[in-house]
Amino acid sequence: MTGTSVLRVAIVGGGPSGFFAAEHLRKQHPALEVDLFDRLPTPYGLVRGGVAPDHQKIKAVTRVFDRIAADPAVRFLGNVTVGKDLTREDLRRHYHAVIYAVGANTDRHLGIPGETLAGSHAATDFVGWYNGHPDYADRSFDLSAERVAVVGMGNVAIDVVRILASTPEALSTTDIAAPALEALRTSRVREIWMLGRRGPVQAAFTNPELRELGEMADADVVVRPEEITPDPASEAALAVLEHRHTAERNIETLRAFAAKPRSGRRRTIHLRFLCSPLEIAGSGRVEQLVIGRNRLVPGSDGNLRAEATGERETLDVGLVFRSVGYLGTGVPGLPLDARKGIIPNDRGRVLENGAAAPGEYVAGWIKRGPTGVVGTNKPDAAETADLLLEDFEAGRLAAPAEPERAAVDRCLAGRGVRVVTWADWQRLDAIERTRGAALGRPRLKFTRRPEMFAALAS
Ligand SMILES: Cc1cc2nc3c(=O)[nH]c(=O)nc-3n(C[C@H](O)[C@H](O)[C@H](O)COP(=O)(O)OP(=O)(O)OC[C@H]3O[C@@H](n4cnc5c(N)ncnc54)[C@H](O)[C@@H]3O)c2cc1C
């Protein structure tokens, strides 16, 4: 099924939005070939490398992606970095259309003094490390500090807190990367501060994730009642909030935490609102985090913003994790809105110099920013795929010069790229599961590319 009568689409990024886009295209347009590229030898994007190891139920969505990949019209080409192994021009030569679904791979900085001290980390790095992402396999985290601060009030910050506060017994039944499990076994972390600059009405976390903190086997949660009681302005904001239901449940949960006496568990999680990090201090490595207290005032955009009261506090901490948002860096050669961390687009059509670039689209986090759950990417990808099909039907997509699958393969082979096929991934998957089963774990992940290639060669 090859030739210009067949619509050929490249999808760059084998995460949820890439798979959902492939699925939608196939359902809507049967005469189609999709090549799904990922820079990693493994598929699933942040479902493998982001979603926390103790959230195995969410990781089960990979079964849906496996069904999509089993379609003979969909090929997985892992270990191919677009922007390096294949350029934007190469893709135009081989496909009618390209959907960039590359996600967001870096993080926002706090922009405060001391952020580069040893012991100050991005949550992205910690998450990548405990999830066995090959880019972070050489990282190490010194967990000998007893007191830790996590800056941020979203679900990723909660993941980081929960992993730091989990018992090794709980983690040892998950697919957490082996080096991370070893380091966490000997962790001396006792007190964890999670810090948000605004109040609970503005917090980004969802309620099940917040409640989970209260269900940890060996950690108490401490909340200051005065920090979670919404002021009149927050009450008014709550009444018109889009996610009002979530915010109300969060406040209810926080009140329950505040009312619960400590039970003497080994670890304590302090949830602190209305405080901003001002400075990370220490000689050579993190020793203290200076925070400033805030009040909420109306901002120019109509939302409540944090305003410093001038009151300061110093937390003696040996580790700081910043978790104030993932940020997309795009693909070399394509436009990028660096502030928002997205490729500029109109509902999914890539915009270059303000105009739609025919045949180029985006889906997922690189389209809308790092928001929502895995399922949010499904309608998002469908919207993009529909626009692509509309452009194809309207004759707006140029026919590629070299539309054969073999032409792409020749190009990659000529550049010395060892493509990881879906069959290769299935072998790696089977090996990971077998190694895990021997330890009572869902899988024992490969964390380094050479290990994966050695396993495939043997
Ligand atoms: C720490 C964390 C925890 C989360 N936990 C949950 C959760 O518990 N529940 C939930 O529902 N959602 C969770 N999410 C959200 C969910 O993971 C995202 O909504 C989803 O993964 C976004 O999908 P995506 O396809 O846009 O991006 P990604 O999942 O990031 O996929 C992008 C893919 O593109 C590839 N890529 C990037 N650049 C290139 C390139 N140049 N060439 C080729 N390939 C490239 C990457 O390797 C990656 O595989 C979490 C997110 C994070 C960060």
The ligand as a Tripos MOL2 file, in Angstrom:
@<TRIPOS>MOLECULE
LIG
   53    58     1     0     0
SMALL
NO_CHARGES

@<TRIPOS>ATOM
      1 C1          5.9380   13.8580   35.9890 C.3       1 LIG1
      2 C2          4.6310   13.6840   35.2680 C.ar      1 LIG1
      3 C3          3.6600   12.8720   35.8020 C.ar      1 LIG1
      4 C4          2.4380   12.7180   35.1550 C.ar      1 LIG1
      5 N1          1.5050   11.9190   35.7270 N.ar      1 LIG1
      6 C5          0.3160   11.7500   35.1220 C.ar      1 LIG1
      7 C6         -0.6500   10.9150   35.7180 C.ar      1 LIG1
      8 O1         -0.4410   10.3260   36.8060 O.2       1 LIG1
      9 N2         -1.8460   10.7780   35.0680 N.ar      1 LIG1
     10 C7         -2.1040   11.4010   33.8720 C.ar      1 LIG1
     11 O2         -3.1930   11.2200   33.3060 O.2       1 LIG1
     12 N3         -1.1740   12.2130   33.2800 N.ar      1 LIG1
     13 C8          0.0120   12.3960   33.8870 C.ar      1 LIG1
     14 N4          0.9470   13.2180   33.3130 N.ar      1 LIG1
     15 C9          0.6050   13.9230   32.0610 C.3       1 LIG1
     16 C10         0.8580   13.0810   30.7780 C.3       1 LIG1
     17 O3          2.0550   12.3730   30.9240 O.3       1 LIG1
     18 C11         0.8740   14.0030   29.5540 C.3       1 LIG1
     19 O4         -0.4310   14.5620   29.4050 O.3       1 LIG1
     20 C12         1.2380   13.3200   28.2500 C.3       1 LIG1
     21 O5          2.3430   12.4610   28.3720 O.3       1 LIG1
     22 C13         1.5440   14.3520   27.1610 C.3       1 LIG1
     23 O6          1.6640   13.6610   25.9570 O.3       1 LIG1
     24 P1          2.5200   14.1480   24.7020 P.3       1 LIG1
     25 O7          2.3840   13.0510   23.6990 O.co2     1 LIG1
     26 O8          2.1150   15.5040   24.3200 O.co2     1 LIG1
     27 O9          4.0260   14.2740   25.2200 O.3       1 LIG1
     28 P2          5.0510   13.1580   25.7560 P.3       1 LIG1
     29 O10         4.3750   12.1320   26.5750 O.co2     1 LIG1
     30 O11         6.1550   13.9260   26.3780 O.co2     1 LIG1
     31 O12         5.6210   12.4600   24.4350 O.3       1 LIG1
     32 C14         6.4850   13.1470   23.5580 C.3       1 LIG1
     33 C15         7.3840   12.1360   22.8690 C.3       1 LIG1
     34 O13         8.1300   12.7970   21.8440 O.3       1 LIG1
     35 C16         9.4430   12.2840   21.8090 C.3       1 LIG1
     36 N5         10.3020   13.2940   21.1690 N.ar      1 LIG1
     37 C17        10.6350   14.5120   21.6660 C.ar      1 LIG1
     38 N6         11.4260   15.1650   20.8020 N.ar      1 LIG1
     39 C18        11.5910   14.3470   19.7290 C.ar      1 LIG1
     40 C19        12.3220   14.4720   18.5100 C.ar      1 LIG1
     41 N7         13.0090   15.5880   18.2020 N.pl3     1 LIG1
     42 N8         12.3190   13.4290   17.6370 N.ar      1 LIG1
     43 C20        11.6210   12.2980   17.9380 C.ar      1 LIG1
     44 N9         10.9130   12.1440   19.0840 N.ar      1 LIG1
     45 C21        10.9000   13.1610   19.9560 C.ar      1 LIG1
     46 C22         9.7650   12.0320   23.2620 C.3       1 LIG1
     47 O14        10.8280   11.1000   23.4210 O.3       1 LIG1
     48 C23         8.4250   11.5020   23.7900 C.3       1 LIG1
     49 O15         8.3620   10.1030   23.6920 O.3       1 LIG1
     50 C24         2.1830   13.3960   33.9310 C.ar      1 LIG1
     51 C25         3.1680   14.2210   33.3910 C.ar      1 LIG1
     52 C26         4.3780   14.3630   34.0490 C.ar      1 LIG1
     53 C27         5.4230   15.2750   33.4760 C.3       1 LIG1
@<TRIPOS>BOND
     1     1     2 1
     2     2     3 ar
     3     2    52 ar
     4     3     4 ar
     5     4     5 ar
     6     4    50 ar
     7     5     6 ar
     8     6     7 ar
     9     6    13 1
    10     7     8 2
    11     7     9 ar
    12     9    10 ar
    13    10    11 2
    14    10    12 ar
    15    12    13 ar
    16    13    14 ar
    17    14    15 1
    18    14    50 ar
    19    15    16 1
    20    16    17 1
    21    16    18 1
    22    18    19 1
    23    18    20 1
    24    20    21 1
    25    20    22 1
    26    22    23 1
    27    23    24 1
    28    24    25 2
    29    24    26 1
    30    24    27 1
    31    27    28 1
    32    28    29 2
    33    28    30 1
    34    28    31 1
    35    31    32 1
    36    32    33 1
    37    33    34 1
    38    33    48 1
    39    34    35 1
    40    35    36 1
    41    35    46 1
    42    36    37 ar
    43    36    45 ar
    44    37    38 ar
    45    38    39 ar
    46    39    40 ar
    47    39    45 ar
    48    40    41 1
    49    40    42 ar
    50    42    43 ar
    51    43    44 ar
    52    44    45 ar
    53    46    47 1
    54    46    48 1
    55    48    49 1
    56    50    51 ar
    57    51    52 ar
    58    52    53 1
@<TRIPOS>SUBSTRUCTURE
     1 LIG1         1 GROUP 0 **** ****
